[in-house]
Every structure is written in C-alpha cells, then in structure tokens.
C-alpha cells in the first residue's frame, strides 16, 4: 500500500526539481563571484572534454584548446549545475527507497525466524508431552499387571511408512 505513494512522491520530487534546477541556472549568471567560479569550472570542464575527445578519436592532445566565451561558459556551467542537482535528488530518492525496502525485508525475515522458533518450541513441547504420556501409560500397565488385570492399551497399526506403531486403544 505504501509503495505506490512512495513512487508517486519520488516522481513528484523529480518534477519539482526541474524548476529549481532552472532557477539555479538563472541565478548562476547574476552573482559576480559565483559567475567567476562557474566560468573557471566550465573552462576546466571544456578542456577536459576536449582532451578526452581528442584522445578517443586519436587526434593530437597537446594542441591548443580555445577557451569558451564567457556567456557559453556560464550557460554550460549552469546547465551542468542544474543537471547535477536533479541527478543528486534522484539518486538520493533511489538510495532512500533501497533503504526502506531493505528494512522491510529485514522485518519480514525477523518475523519468519520468530515463527520458525515458535514452531520449534511447540514441537519440543509436544515431544515432551508424548514422552510423559508414554511414561504414564507404562506405569498404568505395570499397576494393572501387579493387580492381575490384563490390559493392553497398545495395538499395532500401520502408519504412513507401513510399519507397525502403537496407539492408545483399549482392548
């Protein structure tokens, strides 16, 4: 029941993140110190991508790389920041969902172990009761024998395996 609401909440969170990411992009170009920092970041990212592409395609790596103009650098960094924000929120939502799911599985496993332990304890109690009843039956037969009575409480019956077993039938 909670799973559809969790998935719906995750989807809503992702949807809300997109306008926030756009706002981050818009504000990134306005503040002078932040603008300078993201321009430097965008230029470094541009150099890295260009070198990587040149290496992949087998071109000369040590050739001069022209820097991006200021507006393109701001736009590239703002786009990267917006996507990074959306990715971070989505990743966090996935991590939280996995944690919730693992806690749920742990609770189910604990319940299964508790039920199994209850069944084991019940089996032990029943085995003790059977042993006590056998002991009492033996005592009754001994007392009857001492008084000269012929009582036979056990009569062979075939069980599922086809072997003779004793049951409490009075003859």
N, C-alpha and C positions, 0 to 999 in steps of 0.2 A: 504494500500500500504506500509506503514512504518512497519507494524507488521512483515512481513517476513524478512525484513532487520534487525530488532531488534533481532529476534530469531536467525538469522544467525550470527549476531555479538556476541550474548551470547555464541553460540556454538563455535565460533572461539576463544573467550576469554577463555573458558574452555579448549580448545585444547592447547592453548598457555601456560596455567598454568601448565600443566603436566610436560613439560621440565623444567620450572622454579622450580617446586617442586623437581625434581630430582637434579637440581643444588644446591638447598638448602640442600638436604640430603648429597650431596657430600662435600660441604663446611663445613657442621656442624662438621665433624670429624677432620678437619685440624687445626682449631684455638684452642690453648690450653685453654684459659679462657672459650670460648663458649663450648668447649668439656666438661670441668669440670661441667659447669652449666647444660648441657643437660644430662650428666651422672646422676647427682643428681635428675633431673626431671624424668628420665627414671626409676631410682630406686624407687622413691616415687610412680610413676605410677604402677610399678610392685608390690609393697607391697599392694597398694590399690586394684588392680585387684585380687591379690591372696586372700586377706582377703574377698573380696566380693564373690569370687567363693566358698571359704570355707563356708561362711555363707549361701549361696544359697544351697549348697549340704549338709549342716548340719555337716560339719567337725569342728574340734577344731580351733577356731580363734586365740588363743594366742600361737600357736605353732610357732617355729622359722621359718622365711622365709629366704631362702638363696638368697643373692643378685645376680643379673645378673653379668656375667663377663663384663669387660669394653667394648669389641667390640660389644657384644649383646646389651648393654645399649645404646651405641652410635647409633647403627643401629635402635633400637626401637624408640629412641627419634627423629632421623632423619626422620623415616617413619611417625611418628606422626606429626612432623612439616610440612612435605610435604602434608600430607592429610589435615591438618588444613589450610594450605594456599589455597589448591584447594577448600575446603569447604567454606572458607571465601569469595573467589572470586565468587563462585557460589551463595552463599547467598546474596552477595551484588548485583549481577545481578538480582536476583529474586526480591529483595526489590525495585530496580530501575524500574523494569518492572511493579510492582504493583503500584508504584507512578505514572508512566506515564499513566497507564490505568485509575487510579482514576482521574487524571487531565483531561483526555479525556472525561470521563463520566461527570465530573463537567461542562465542556464546553458544552456538549450536553444538559445537564439539564438546563443550563442558556439560551441556545437558545430556548428550549421548553417553558420556562417561559416567555421569551420575545415574542415569537409568540402568546402565550396564552393572554398576556397582550394586544398585538396589536389587537387581535380578540375581546377582551372585549371592548377596546376603540372604535373599529369600530361599535360594536353592540350598544354602548351607543350613538354614533353619529347618527346612523340610527334611533334609537328610538326618538332622539330629532328632527330629520328631519320629521319623521312621525307625531309627535305631532304638529310641526309647520304647516305642510300641512293640518292637520285636522282643526287647528285653522283658517287658511286662507279659507278653504272650508266653514266653518261655517260663516265667515264674508261675503263671496260671496253670500251664500244663504240668509243671512239677508238683504243684499243690494237688491237682486233680489226681495225678499218679499216686501220690502218697496216700490219698484217701480211697484209692481203689477205683476211681472213676476212669472210664476210658473216653477221653475227649480228644478229638483230633480237629484242630482248628485250621490246619493247613491241608489244602488239597491241591495236587499238581494241576496246573492249567498251562496251555501253550500260549506263549506271548508272541509278539511280532516276529521274533527270530526263530520261532518254532521250538524253543526249549521249554522244559517244564519249569514253572515257577510256583511259589507258594502264595496262597491268598487266605484271607480270614473267613473261611466258610465253615460253619458248624455242622458236623456230621453226627 
